[in-house]
Amino acid sequence: MLDETGREFNEIESLLASFRDMHSRLRQSANELVTSQSRELESRMMTLQAKMNPHFLYNTIATINVLADEQGNKDITMICKDLSGMLRYITSESSGNVLIIDEIVHTPVHSGHPFRK
């Protein structure tokens, strides 16, 4: 009977150790989930910010362009057009390889602006 009581006690200790281990792993898993969700939220916020920043830049360039156009300053209008095109090109969603001709076309020196040599 003493031997059976000792065995039952060992089983209870073993179960307790297993539950503690399971609890520890569940806690670690929950922490990893919270960390993962936090990183995902941060990534979404950074993506949103990255999308907003070009929007404000485009609006600012468009405003400068309109003012320059109203005053008949074709050089500034051309610079705004070139800059806007370049920003659209570098912020496009394309993540693959680019053709060299696309790089050349979007190089400011190549676009033919009078201030460029």
Contact map, one row per residue, 1 for C-alpha under 8 A:
111110000000000000000000000000000000000000000000000000000000000000000000000000000000000000000000000000000000000000000
111111000000000000000000000000000000000000000000000000000000000000000000000000000000000000000000000000000000000000000
111111100000000000000000000000000000000000000000000000000000000000000000000000000000000000000000000000000000000000000
111111110000000000000000000000000000000000000000000000000000000000000000000000000000000000000000000000000000000000000
111111111000000000000000000000000000000000000000000000000000000000000000000000000000000000000000000000000000000000000
011111111100000000000000000000000000000000000000000000000000000000000000000000000000000000000000000000000000000000000
001111111110000000000000000000000000000000000000000000000000000000000000000000000000000000000000000000000000000000000
000111111111000000000000000000000000000000000000000000000000000000000000000000000000000000000000000000000000000000000
000011111111100000000000000000000000000000000000000000000000000000000000000000000000000000000000000000000000000000000
000001111111110000000000000000000000000000000000000000000000000000000000000000000000000000000000000000000000000000000
000000111111111000000000000000000000000000000000000000000000000000000000000000000000000000000000000000000000000000000
000000011111111100000000000000000000000000000000000000000000000000000000000000000000000000000000000000000000000000000
000000001111111110000000000000000000000000000000000000000000000000000000000000000000000000000000000000000000000000000
000000000111111111000000000000000000000000000000000000000000000000000000000000000000000000000000000000000000000000000
000000000011111111100000000000000000000000000000000000000000000000000000000000000000000000000000000000000000000000000
000000000001111111110000000000000000000000000000000000000000000000000000000000000000000000000000000000000000000000000
000000000000111111111000000000000000000000000000000000000000000000000000000000000000000000000000000000000000000000000
000000000000011111111100000000000000000000000000000000000000000000000000000000000000000000000000000000000000000000000
000000000000001111111110000000000000000000000000000000000000000000000000000000000000000000000000000000000000000000000
000000000000000111111111000000000000000000000000000000000000000000000000000000000000000000000000000000000000000000000
000000000000000011111111100000000000000000000000000000000000000000000000000000000000000000000000000000000000000000000
000000000000000001111111110000000000000000000000000000000000000000000000000000000000000000000000000000000000000000000
000000000000000000111111111000000000000000000000000000000000000000000000000000000000000000000000000000000000000000000
000000000000000000011111111100000000000000000000000000000000000000000000000000000000000000000000000000000000000000000
000000000000000000001111111110000000000000000000000000000000000000000000000000000000000000000000000000000000000000000
000000000000000000000111111111000000000000000000000000000000000000000000000000000000000000000000000000000000000000000
000000000000000000000011111111100000000000000000000000000000000000000000000000000000000000000000000000000000000000000
000000000000000000000001111111110000000000000000000000000000000000000000000000000000000000000000000000000000000000000
000000000000000000000000111111111000000000000000000000000000000000000000000000000000000000000000000000000000000000000
000000000000000000000000011111111100000000000000000000000000000000000000000000000000000000000000000000000000000000000
000000000000000000000000001111111110000000000000000000000000000000000000000000000000000000000000000000000000000000000
000000000000000000000000000111111111000000000000000000000000000000000000000000000000000000000000000000000000000000000
000000000000000000000000000011111111100000000000000000000000000000000000000000000000000000000000000000000000000000000
000000000000000000000000000001111111110000000000000000000000000000000000000000000000000000000000000000000000000000000
000000000000000000000000000000111111111000000000000000000000000000000000000000000000000000000000000000000000000000000
000000000000000000000000000000011111111100000000000000000000000000000000000000000000000000000000000000000000000000000
000000000000000000000000000000001111111110000000000000000000000000000000000000000000000000000000000000000000000000000
000000000000000000000000000000000111111111000000000000000000000000000000000000000000000000000000000000000000000000000
000000000000000000000000000000000011111111100000000000000000000000000000000000000000000000000000000000000000000000000
000000000000000000000000000000000001111111110000000000000000000000000000000000000000000000000000000000000000000000000
000000000000000000000000000000000000111111111000000000000000000000000000000000000000000000000000000000000000000000000
000000000000000000000000000000000000011111111100000000000000000000000000000000000000000000000000000000000000000000000
000000000000000000000000000000000000001111111110000000000000000000000000000000000000000000000000000000000000000000000
000000000000000000000000000000000000000111111111000000000000000000000000000000000000000000000000000000000000000000000
000000000000000000000000000000000000000011111111100000000000000000000000000000000000000000000000000000000000000000000
000000000000000000000000000000000000000001111111110000000000000000000000000000000000000000000000000000000000000000000
000000000000000000000000000000000000000000111111111000000000000000000000000000000000000000000000000000000000000000000
000000000000000000000000000000000000000000011111111100000000000000000000000000000000000000000000000000000000000000000
000000000000000000000000000000000000000000001111111110000000000000000000000000000000000000000000000000000000000000000
000000000000000000000000000000000000000000000111111111000000000000000000000000000000000000000000000000000000000000000
000000000000000000000000000000000000000000000011111111100000000000000000000000000000000000000000000000000000000000000
000000000000000000000000000000000000000000000001111111110000000000000000000000000000000000000000000000000000000000000
000000000000000000000000000000000000000000000000111111111000000000000000000000000000000000000000000000000000000000000
000000000000000000000000000000000000000000000000011111111100000000000000000000000000001000100000000000000000000000000
000000000000000000000000000000000000000000000000001111111110000000000000000000000000000000000000000000000000000000000
000000000000000000000000000000000000000000000000000111111111000000000000000000000000000000000000000000000000000000000
000000000000000000000000000000000000000000000000000011111111100000000000000000000000000000000000000000000000000000000
000000000000000000000000000000000000000000000000000001111111110000000000000000000001000000000000000000000000000000000
000000000000000000000000000000000000000000000000000000111111111000000000000000000000000000000000000000000000000000000
000000000000000000000000000000000000000000000000000000011111111100000000000000000000000000000000000000000000000000000
000000000000000000000000000000000000000000000000000000001111111110000000000000010011000000000000000000000000000000000
000000000000000000000000000000000000000000000000000000000111111111000000000000010000000000000000000000000000000000000
000000000000000000000000000000000000000000000000000000000011111111100000000000000000000000000000000000000000000000000
000000000000000000000000000000000000000000000000000000000001111111110000000010010000000000000000000000000000000000000
000000000000000000000000000000000000000000000000000000000000111111111000000110011000000000000000000000000000000000000
000000000000000000000000000000000000000000000000000000000000011111111100000010000000000000000000000000000000000000000
000000000000000000000000000000000000000000000000000000000000001111111110000000000000000000000000000000000000000000000
000000000000000000000000000000000000000000000000000000000000000111111111110110000000000000000000000000000000000000000
000000000000000000000000000000000000000000000000000000000000000011111111110010000000000000000000000000000000000000000
000000000000000000000000000000000000000000000000000000000000000001111111100000000000000000000000000000000000000000000
000000000000000000000000000000000000000000000000000000000000000000111111100000000000000000000000000000000000000000000
000000000000000000000000000000000000000000000000000000000000000000011111110000000000000000000000000000000000000000000
000000000000000000000000000000000000000000000000000000000000000000011111111110000000000000000000000000000000000000000
000000000000000000000000000000000000000000000000000000000000000000011001111111000000000000000000000000000000000000000
000000000000000000000000000000000000000000000000000000000000000000000000111111100000000000000000000000000000000011000
000000000000000000000000000000000000000000000000000000000000000010010000111111110000000000000000000000000000000000000
000000000000000000000000000000000000000000000000000000000000000111011000111111111000000000000000000000000000000000000
000000000000000000000000000000000000000000000000000000000000000000000000011111111100000000000000000000000000000010000
000000000000000000000000000000000000000000000000000000000000000000000000001111111110000000000000000000000000000010000
000000000000000000000000000000000000000000000000000000000000110110000000000111111111000000000000000000000000000000000
000000000000000000000000000000000000000000000000000000000000000010000000000011111111100000000000000000000000000000000
000000000000000000000000000000000000000000000000000000000000000000000000000001111111110000000000000000000001001000000
000000000000000000000000000000000000000000000000000000000000100000000000000000111111111000000000000000000000000000000
000000000000000000000000000000000000000000000000000000000100100000000000000000011111111100000000000000000000000000000
000000000000000000000000000000000000000000000000000000000000000000000000000000001111111110000000000000000100000000000
000000000000000000000000000000000000000000000000000000000000000000000000000000000111111111000000000000000111000000000
000000000000000000000000000000000000000000000000000001000000000000000000000000000011111111100000000000000000000000000
000000000000000000000000000000000000000000000000000000000000000000000000000000000001111111110000000000000000000000000
000000000000000000000000000000000000000000000000000000000000000000000000000000000000111111110000000000000100000000000
000000000000000000000000000000000000000000000000000000000000000000000000000000000000011111110000000000000000000000000
000000000000000000000000000000000000000000000000000001000000000000000000000000000000001111111000000000000000000000000
000000000000000000000000000000000000000000000000000000000000000000000000000000000000000111111100000000000000000000000
000000000000000000000000000000000000000000000000000000000000000000000000000000000000000000111110000000000000000000000
000000000000000000000000000000000000000000000000000000000000000000000000000000000000000000011111000000000000000000000
000000000000000000000000000000000000000000000000000000000000000000000000000000000000000000001111100000000000000000000
000000000000000000000000000000000000000000000000000000000000000000000000000000000000000000000111110000000000000000000
000000000000000000000000000000000000000000000000000000000000000000000000000000000000000000000011111000000000000000000
000000000000000000000000000000000000000000000000000000000000000000000000000000000000000000000001111101100000000000000
000000000000000000000000000000000000000000000000000000000000000000000000000000000000000000000000111111100000000000000
000000000000000000000000000000000000000000000000000000000000000000000000000000000000000000000000011111110000000000000
000000000000000000000000000000000000000000000000000000000000000000000000000000000000000000000000001111111000000000000
000000000000000000000000000000000000000000000000000000000000000000000000000000000000000000000000011111111100000000000
000000000000000000000000000000000000000000000000000000000000000000000000000000000000000000000000011111111110000000000
000000000000000000000000000000000000000000000000000000000000000000000000000000000000000000000000000111111110010000000
000000000000000000000000000000000000000000000000000000000000000000000000000000000000000000000000000011111110011000000
000000000000000000000000000000000000000000000000000000000000000000000000000000000000110010000000000001111111011000000
000000000000000000000000000000000000000000000000000000000000000000000000000000000000010000000000000000111111111000000
000000000000000000000000000000000000000000000000000000000000000000000000000000000100010000000000000000000111111110010
000000000000000000000000000000000000000000000000000000000000000000000000000000000000000000000000000000000011111110011
000000000000000000000000000000000000000000000000000000000000000000000000000000000000000000000000000000011111111100000
000000000000000000000000000000000000000000000000000000000000000000000000000000000100000000000000000000001111111110000
000000000000000000000000000000000000000000000000000000000000000000000000000000000000000000000000000000000001111111010
000000000000000000000000000000000000000000000000000000000000000000000000001001100000000000000000000000000001101111110
000000000000000000000000000000000000000000000000000000000000000000000000001000000000000000000000000000000000000111111
000000000000000000000000000000000000000000000000000000000000000000000000000000000000000000000000000000000000000011111
000000000000000000000000000000000000000000000000000000000000000000000000000000000000000000000000000000000001100111111
000000000000000000000000000000000000000000000000000000000000000000000000000000000000000000000000000000000000100001111
